[in-house]
Amino acid sequence: MEGFFIVKGFVNFCWFIFRWGLVPGVVAAAIILPYLYHQINEEIRVRVEARFAEHYPDLKVSVRSAELVEGVGIEIRGISISERGAIAEGGAADGALVYLEHVILDCPTDLPKLICPELPISKITIHRPTFRLKRRAANVAQARARARWNVPGVNG
């Protein structure tokens, strides 16, 4: 009979540890999971921005946000491609040549395929693109005679 009390005491001790370990574990998971989800989206944003910057090395590229949408792919918001040091009309700091408000990349959303260097993208959907063309003089002597359109490197 004494063995029963030892086993019962051990079971009660294990239940106590489980019960009081479960509450902090749930609280920690509720705090850590959104943080990790945000980190994944930030890493995707940085990689998308780096990929565009690699493709257009003479231009300034910025991406406002990117989000992994389960079952759909990657949703990118606010892709801006502009000349380095460009000043827009009215003194704005960013005279974007191309601004893509919303881009959806249809691709696999599982982690192993996202990690690979060449992500298989089946479709790209672009919503609300804005293109700005700038007319520039070739040089001061030719400014009066003729001008040329300058869209450096945007067409790939």
N, C-alpha and C positions, 0 to 999 in steps of 0.2 A: 504494500500500500504506500510505502514511503516513496517508491519510484514514481507513482502516479503524481504526487505532489511536486516532485522535481520536474517532471515533464510539463505539468500544468504551469508551474512557475516560469519555465523556459518559454512556453507558448505565450504566456501573458507578457513576458519581457519583449519577445519578438513583435507581438502585436502593438505594444507601446511604442517601440522604435519605428515600426512601419507607419503607425498613425501620425506620429509627430514628425516623421521624415517626409511624409506625403504632402503636408501643407506647405512647407518651405520649397519642396520640389516643384509643386504646381505654380507657386508664386514665381520661382526662378524661371520656369519655362515660360510663363506669361510675360516676363520681362525680356528674356533672352531671344525668343523666337522672332518678335517684331524687329529687334535690333539686327539679327542675322539676315532677315528678309530685306531690310534696308541696305545692308552691306552688299548683298548680292546685286540689288538694283544699281547701287553706286559703282560697283565693279563693272557691270555691263555698260553703264554710261561712260566710264573712263575708257573702256576698250573700244566702244563705238567712236568716241571722239578721237582716239589715237589712230584708228583705222582710216577715218576721213582725213586727218592731218597727214598721214602717211601718203595718201592718194593725192593730196593737194599741198605739197610742201611750201609753196610760196604764199599761201593764203592762211589767214587765221580762222580756225575752226572751233566752234564751241557747241556743246550739246547741253540743253537745260536739264533734261531728265530722261531716264530710260527705265522701263519696267518689264519684268518677265511676267507674261500673262499665260497662265496654265492652259494648255490645249490650243493656244493661238500662236504664240511666238513672242517677239520682242516689240514693245510699243515705245517709240522714241518721240520725244516732244522737244521742239525748239532747236532744230539744227540750223546754225548760222555760219555761213561761209563769207568772209569779207577780206578785203585787202588789209595787210598789216599796217597799222597806223592811220587807217582811213577815218575821216571825219565826215559824217553825214550832214546834209543840209540842216541848218538850224543849230549846228554845234553839237549834235548828238555824237557820242563816242563811237558808235558802231554803224558804219555805212555798209550794211550787208549786201553783197552781190546776190546771194541766194539765201532765202530763209524758208525752211520747211517746218510748218507748224506741227504737223502730226504725221509720223511715218510708222507703218506696221510691217514688220518683217515676219512672214510666215515661215517658221522653222521649228525644229524639234525643241521641246522645253525640258527634256531630261538632262541632268547634270553632266553625264559623260560626253554627250554630243555638244553641249555648250562649251566645254573645256577645250575641245579640239581646235586647232588653229584655223581650219577651214570649215566654217559653219555652213551646212547645206541649207540654203534659203530657197524656198520654192516660189515665193511671190513677194513683191514689194508693193505696198499701197501707200501713195503719198496724198495727203489731204492738205489743202490750202497752201500751195507753194507760192512764193513771191520771188520774182527775179527783177533785179535792177541792173540796167545797162548804163555804163558811164561813157560819156564822150570825152576823149582826151586829145589834146593837141600833140602831134608827133614831136615837135620841138618849137621853140619860140619863133624861128624863122619861117616855119611852115604853118604857123598857127592861123595866119590870115588866109593862106592859099587853100589848105585842106585840113581836115581833122579825121581822126580814125576812131572807130569804136574799140574799146579795150575791155575785154572780158577775159582776163588772164587765167588760163588754166582751168576754168570752170567746166568747160566741155570735155575735160579729161584728156 
